[in-house]
Amino acid sequence: LSSNMRSAKNISNAYQKNPPHFFTDKELHQILNGLNLLVVTQDRFVSIWKGIEYQLLQFGVHLHYDVTSDEKYVFNKLLTNRSNHYNWDLLIWGNEDWYGHPFASFFTLYTHNQWCAIDKDDKLDQLLEELFQIEKSDERFVPKVEEILKHVFEQAYMLSIPSPNIVFGINKEVDFTPSPTAIMRLWEAKITPYHWSIRKNKPLPKERLRYYLPRKINYNE
């Protein structure tokens, strides 16, 4: 789950200001020292895990890796998790094909879904079913999302990590605004009269030669 989501940030900030349990670093080391966890991951996520491992090593926690370049290998571990007993503790897979709506992450928490690794959580299922009936524009939507995130946070079902921004390199004579959903509506893109396909061999006016700075669009605000 991306910690870039505003609701995830709110939960994290609230926890830091008023933690329900507070342990000193020494106490955490006494509790966690000697813990060994097996991680199933694709090789492209190893750099993320190394950052997490660096933090955990301070408390004596060691990560061991089952690394693969094959996404199907990870999915097989996930989707057959209930019918087989595996020895993995943590599993990571990328769903960057979806974004802009929390369902992109939440569908992995609905226990009636085969993508979910949680055996049973009636409260979580009820919260998700309530969310499914609320439009994103409804004023109840964000509070319900945050209620789900709080429950997930307290149960330690998922780890929130920073996710990179998607970057588009576009010809400056093309007018295109990315969608907040997974579908890239390229058919909505428009070109100016100065695009090479229209002006042909005519030179660009001097004012069109200047550089454009990158523009950031934040749909969470």
KOLPAKE-285620 format. One record per residue: x, y, z of N, C-alpha, C in turn; residue in three letters. Coordinates in steps of 0.02 Angstrom, whole numbers, padded with zeros to 5 digits, always signed. Layout:
BEGIN
XYZXYZXYZALA/...
// end
This chain:
BEGIN
+00043-00059+00000+00000+00000+00000+00045+00062+00000LEU/+00031+00108-00045+00074+00166-00051+00063+00215+00007SER/+00117+00236+00037+00112+00286+00090+00102+00356+00062SER/+00102+00361-00006+00088+00426-00037+00014+00444-00033ASN/-00029+00394-00021-00101+00407-00015-00113+00451+00046MET/-00152+00503+00037-00162+00552+00091-00189+00519+00154ARG/-00236+00473+00146-00266+00439+00205-00214+00398+00242SER/-00168+00366+00205-00114+00328+00237-00069+00373+00277ALA/-00055+00432+00249-00014+00481+00285-00048+00504+00349LYS/-00114+00514+00345-00151+00536+00404-00147+00484+00460ASN/-00154+00420+00443-00150+00367+00493-00080+00366+00524ILE/-00029+00371+00481+00040+00369+00505+00055+00428+00551SER/+00033+00488+00531+00045+00547+00572+00010+00543+00640ASN/-00052+00517+00639-00090+00510+00701-00056+00459+00748ALA/-00029+00406+00719+00004+00356+00760+00068+00384+00791TYR/+00105+00424+00752+00167+00452+00778+00155+00502+00834GLN/+00099+00539+00829+00083+00588+00880+00057+00555+00944LYS/+00016+00503+00935-00014+00469+00993-00009+00393+00984ASN/+00050+00365+00990+00057+00293+00981+00021+00255+01037PRO/-00019+00203+01018-00053+00164+01070-00005+00125+01114PRO/+00053+00109+01086+00105+00074+01124+00171+00108+01108HIS/+00210+00121+01159+00275+00153+01147+00330+00109+01176PHE/+00379+00094+01134+00436+00056+01156+00500+00094+01140PHE/+00547+00092+01184+00612+00121+01169+00648+00075+01120THR/+00700+00100+01088+00738+00058+01042+00767-00003+01078ASP/+00787+00007+01140+00815-00049+01178+00762-00102+01190LYS/+00701-00081+01207+00646-00128+01219+00628-00165+01155GLU/+00626-00129+01099+00611-00161+01034+00664-00213+01017LEU/+00726-00197+01031+00780-00244+01016+00773-00307+01058HIS/+00753-00299+01121+00744-00357+01165+00686-00401+01140GLN/+00634-00369+01113+00576-00406+01089+00589-00441+01023ILE/+00623-00405+00977+00629-00429+00908+00695-00464+00893LEU/+00744-00457+00934+00810-00484+00920+00807-00559+00906ASN/+00836-00579+00850+00838-00650+00832+00781-00672+00787GLY/+00735-00626+00771+00679-00643+00727+00704-00649+00655LEU/+00686-00705+00622+00705-00717+00552+00642-00722+00510ASN/+00639-00684+00456+00580-00683+00413+00599-00700+00342LEU/+00558-00741+00309+00570-00759+00239+00526-00716+00194LEU/+00557-00684+00146+00523-00638+00100+00521-00668+00030VAL/+00462-00671+00001+00454-00691-00069+00448-00627-00110VAL/+00493-00617-00158+00493-00554-00195+00520-00563-00265THR/+00497-00520-00310+00529-00516-00375+00594-00477-00368GLN/+00640-00490-00413+00705-00457-00408+00701-00382-00414ASP/+00650-00356-00449+00645-00283-00457+00625-00247-00393ARG/+00604-00284-00341+00585-00253-00278+00639-00262-00224PHE/+00694-00293-00241+00746-00307-00191+00773-00243-00160VAL/+00780-00190-00201+00806-00127-00174+00760-00100-00119SER/+00694-00108-00127+00647-00086-00076+00657-00126-00012ILE/+00665-00192-00020+00674-00235+00039+00739-00219+00076TRP/+00791-00202+00038+00855-00186+00070+00849-00125+00115LYS/+00807-00077+00093+00795-00019+00135+00757-00037+00199GLY/+00708-00083+00192+00670-00106+00250+00716-00147+00296ILE/+00757-00189+00265+00803-00231+00304+00851-00189+00345GLU/+00875-00135+00316+00921-00091+00352+00890-00066+00417TYR/+00825-00048+00414+00791-00024+00473+00781-00080+00525GLN/+00764-00140+00500+00749-00195+00546+00811-00223+00579LEU/+00868-00220+00544+00930-00246+00573+00950-00211+00637LEU/+00928-00149+00644+00943-00111+00705+00912-00143+00766GLN/+00860-00185+00755+00825-00219+00810+00836-00294+00809PHE/+00885-00316+00770+00904-00386+00770+00860-00430+00726GLY/+00821-00400+00681+00778-00439+00635+00815-00451+00570VAL/+00816-00514+00548+00851-00533+00487+00801-00556+00434HIS/+00810-00531+00374+00768-00551+00317+00806-00600+00274LEU/+00771-00652+00252+00798-00700+00205+00753-00698+00143HIS/+00783-00707+00085+00747-00693+00023+00738-00754-00021TYR/+00677-00759-00048+00662-00805-00103+00650-00760-00164ASP/+00702-00749-00204+00699-00700-00258+00686-00734-00325VAL/+00643-00704-00365+00628-00730-00431+00619-00672-00479THR/+00629-00685-00542+00614-00635-00594+00546-00648-00625SER/+00515-00703-00605+00451-00724-00634+00393-00704-00589ASP/+00351-00659-00614+00293-00636-00576+00245-00693-00560GLU/+00241-00742-00605+00196-00799-00595+00215-00840-00533LYS/+00280-00842-00518+00303-00879-00459+00275-00847-00396TYR/+00276-00781-00393+00249-00745-00335+00174-00755-00331VAL/+00140-00748-00387+00067-00756-00387+00047-00827-00366PHE/+00085-00876-00386+00069-00945-00366+00073-00954-00291ASN/+00124-00922-00260+00130-00925-00187+00071-00890-00153LYS/+00048-00836-00184-00006-00797-00155-00073-00832-00164LEU/-00088-00853-00226-00154-00878-00242-00167-00949-00216LEU/-00115-00985-00199-00125-01052-00171-00106-01054-00097THR/-00105-00995-00067-00083-00989+00003-00130-01026+00051ASN/-00194-01029+00035-00241-01060+00081-00244-01136+00074ARG/-00231-01160+00013-00234-01233+00002-00167-01267+00016SER/-00114-01228+00023-00047-01254+00038-00017-01218+00097ASN/+00028-01251+00131+00062-01220+00187+00132-01202+00165HIS/+00145-01136+00159+00210-01112+00138+00247-01083+00198TYR/+00312-01077+00190+00352-01051+00246+00368-00977+00239ASN/+00336-00942+00190+00352-00871+00183+00315-00830+00236TRP/+00347-00775+00257+00317-00730+00306+00291-00666+00274ASP/+00327-00642+00223+00310-00580+00189+00313-00592+00114LEU/+00266-00563+00079+00264-00570+00006+00248-00503-00025LEU/+00283-00486-00078+00271-00422-00112+00258-00434-00186ILE/+00208-00399-00211+00196-00401-00284+00170-00332-00304TRP/+00186-00313-00364+00169-00245-00387+00104-00244-00424GLY/+00061-00197-00406-00002-00189-00443-00006-00118-00470ASN/+00051-00095-00499+00053-00027-00525+00010-00018-00587GLU/-00022-00071-00611-00069-00064-00667-00132-00027-00644ASP/-00143-00024-00578-00202+00009-00551-00180+00065-00505TRP/-00215+00120-00507-00202+00174-00460-00259+00224-00463TYR/-00261+00270-00416-00312+00321-00416-00373+00304-00373GLY/-00377+00241-00350-00434+00221-00309-00408+00169-00260HIS/-00426+00173-00196-00398+00126-00147-00416+00053-00160PRO/-00468+00040-00201-00485-00030-00215-00426-00067-00247PHE/-00380-00028-00278-00320-00058-00307-00281-00098-00256ALA/-00284-00077-00193-00251-00113-00140-00301-00152-00097SER/-00360-00125-00090-00408-00155-00044-00435-00223-00067PHE/-00434-00236-00132-00462-00300-00154-00420-00358-00129PHE/-00358-00345-00109-00315-00398-00081-00329-00409-00007THR/-00374-00369+00021-00392-00375+00092-00460-00407+00102LEU/-00499-00413+00049-00566-00442+00054-00559-00518+00056TYR/-00575-00548+00113-00558-00618+00124-00595-00666+00079THR/-00649-00643+00047-00685-00687+00000-00652-00687-00069HIS/-00599-00648-00076-00563-00642-00139-00502-00688-00137ASN/-00487-00723-00192-00431-00770-00193-00363-00734-00188GLN/-00363-00668-00201-00301-00631-00196-00283-00614-00124TRP/-00328-00628-00078-00318-00610-00008-00282-00666+00029CYS/-00231-00648+00068-00194-00697+00108-00218-00699+00180ALA/-00270-00661+00197-00298-00660+00264-00350-00715+00270ILE/-00345-00757+00321-00392-00813+00327-00463-00790+00343ASP/-00471-00749+00394-00538-00730+00415-00535-00665+00454LYS/-00577-00618+00435-00584-00555+00471-00652-00526+00454ASP/-00702-00543+00494-00771-00522+00479-00779-00447+00481ASP/-00744-00414+00528-00750-00341+00533-00723-00308+00470LYS/-00666-00331+00445-00636-00302+00385-00681-00314+00325LEU/-00708-00374+00318-00753-00388+00262-00814-00342+00263ASP/-00841-00329+00323-00899-00286+00329-00882-00214+00309GLN/-00824-00190+00331-00802-00123+00313-00794-00115+00237LEU/-00765-00165+00206-00755-00163+00134-00821-00166+00096LEU/-00867-00207+00120-00933-00212+00087-00971-00146+00093GLU/-00961-00112+00149-00992-00045+00157-00961+00005+00109GLU/-00894-00001+00099-00860+00045+00053-00883+00033-00019LEU/-00894-00030-00037-00915-00046-00105-00980-00012-00125PHE/-01020+00007-00075-01085+00037-00089-01084+00113-00088GLN/-01025+00142-00078-01020+00215-00073-00984+00243-00134ILE/-01012+00293-00164-00979+00327-00220-00918+00365-00195GLU/-00867+00371-00238-00806+00406-00218-00820+00479-00201LYS/-00871+00508-00231-00887+00579-00219-00928+00588-00154SER/-00950+00534-00125-00990+00537-00064-00946+00559-00005ASP/-00973+00602+00038-00935+00628+00095-00917+00573+00145GLU/-00950+00516+00141-00935+00460+00186-00876+00418+00161ARG/-00854+00430+00099-00804+00387+00067-00737+00390+00103PHE/-00708+00450+00110-00642+00456+00140-00641+00431+00213VAL/-00691+00450+00256-00691+00422+00324-00693+00346+00325PRO/-00730+00316+00278-00733+00243+00276-00666+00213+00254LYS/-00633+00246+00206-00566+00224+00185-00518+00226+00244VAL/-00521+00280+00282-00475+00288+00339-00491+00238+00395GLU/-00555+00221+00402-00574+00171+00451-00545+00102+00433GLU/-00547+00087+00368-00518+00024+00344-00442+00024+00353ILE/-00410+00080+00335-00338+00085+00342-00316+00078+00415LEU/-00354+00107+00459-00338+00104+00530-00341+00031+00555LYS/-00392-00004+00533-00399-00075+00553-00341-00116+00524HIS/-00326-00104+00461-00271-00141+00428-00204-00125+00462VAL/-00195-00061+00480-00134-00040+00514-00127-00074+00581PHE/-00182-00076+00619-00179-00105+00686-00168-00180+00685GLU/-00194-00212+00632-00186-00285+00626-00121-00304+00590GLN/-00085-00253+00565-00021-00264+00530-00028-00310+00470ALA/-00082-00300+00431-00093-00341+00371-00049-00319+00313TYR/-00037-00254+00309+00001-00227+00253+00053-00178+00278MET/+00104-00169+00237+00156-00120+00252+00151-00063+00202LEU/+00146-00002+00227+00143+00056+00183+00213+00079+00166SER/+00228+00083+00102+00294+00105+00080+00285+00160+00028ILE/+00335+00204+00021+00331+00257-00030+00329+00226-00100PRO/+00291+00256-00144+00290+00232-00213+00310+00290-00259SER/+00345+00275-00313+00369+00328-00358+00311+00358-00397PRO/+00321+00420-00418+00272+00453-00461+00280+00426-00532ASN/+00224+00423-00568+00226+00404-00639+00246+00465-00679ILE/+00294+00457-00723+00320+00513-00762+00306+00501-00836VAL/+00276+00551-00868+00262+00548-00940+00305+00600-00976PHE/+00339+00578-01028+00375+00623-01071+00334+00636-01133GLY/+00310+00698-01142+00264+00714-01196+00290+00771-01238ILE/+00282+00766-01302+00300+00820-01347+00263+00883-01324ASN/+00299+00939-01320+00268+01000-01293+00212+01027-01337LYS/+00207+01003-01399+00153+01023-01443+00094+00974-01439GLU/+00094+00933-01386+00039+00887-01372+00008+00907-01305VAL/-00057+00915-01304-00093+00933-01242-00125+00870-01215ASP/-00099+00845-01158-00125+00783-01130-00121+00787-01054PHE/-00176+00774-01021-00179+00771-00948-00190+00700-00926THR/-00143+00669-00888-00151+00599-00866-00213+00590-00825PRO/-00241+00530-00828-00301+00513-00791-00282+00489-00721SER/-00325+00500-00671-00311+00473-00604-00324+00399-00599PRO/-00353+00369-00652-00366+00297-00653-00314+00263-00696THR/-00319+00196-00700-00268+00157-00736-00271+00165-00811ALA/-00328+00187-00837-00335+00194-00910-00304+00259-00933ILE/-00257+00254-00979-00228+00315-01008-00270+00336-01068MET/-00308+00390-01060-00355+00411-01113-00318+00450-01167ARG/-00276+00415-01204-00235+00447-01255-00278+00476-01311LEU/-00339+00449-01319-00383+00475-01371-00406+00546-01356TRP/-00396+00569-01294-00414+00637-01276-00357+00687-01289GLU/-00298+00661-01306-00241+00704-01319-00253+00747-01381ALA/-00230+00809-01379-00238+00854-01435-00170+00883-01454LYS/-00162+00899-01518-00099+00928-01540-00111+01000-01562ILE/-00059+01040-01555-00063+01110-01574-00048+01117-01649THR/-00062+01175-01678-00046+01186-01749+00030+01183-01764PRO/+00070+01184-01710+00142+01184-01719+00172+01114-01715TYR/+00131+01064-01706+00156+00995-01704+00185+00978-01772HIS/+00239+00937-01772+00275+00922-01835+00230+00891-01888TRP/+00178+00853-01865+00135+00819-01913+00090+00868-01951SER/+00083+00929-01924+00041+00979-01957+00084+01032-01993ILE/+00136+01055-01959+00176+01109-01989+00223+01083-02044ARG/+00233+01015-02047+00275+00985-02098+00346+01015-02095LYS/+00368+01046-02148+00437+01071-02151+00444+01144-02130ASN/+00390+01174-02108+00394+01243-02086+00432+01248-02020LYS/+00474+01297-02011+00512+01304-01949+00467+01326-01892PRO/+00486+01308-01832+00449+01330-01773+00462+01403-01759LEU/+00411+01441-01739+00422+01510-01717+00469+01510-01657PRO/+00506+01563-01649+00557+01567-01597+00527+01557-01527LYS/+00466+01582-01516+00436+01576-01449+00416+01504-01432GLU/+00412+01461-01484+00395+01391-01472+00457+01348-01457ARG/+00515+01378-01459+00577+01341-01449+00598+01337-01375LEU/+00564+01375-01332+00584+01377-01262+00565+01310-01228ARG/+00603+01294-01176+00593+01232-01138+00533+01240-01091TYR/+00498+01185-01080+00444+01184-01032+00467+01144-00970TYR/+00452+01170-00911+00470+01135-00850+00418+01080-00836LEU/+00439+01026-00803+00392+00972-00786+00334+00999-00744PRO/+00276+00971-00754+00216+00991-00717+00192+00932-00675ARG/+00181+00944-00611+00160+00891-00565+00084+00894-00553LYS/+00052+00836-00560-00020+00832-00547-00030+00785-00488ILE/-00061+00810-00435-00073+00770-00375-00148+00762-00367ASN/-00173+00702-00381-00244+00689-00377-00267+00675-00306TYR/-00220+00670-00259-00239+00657-00189-00257+00720-00152ASN/-00240+00778-00181-00254+00840-00146-00325+00864-00160GLU/
// end
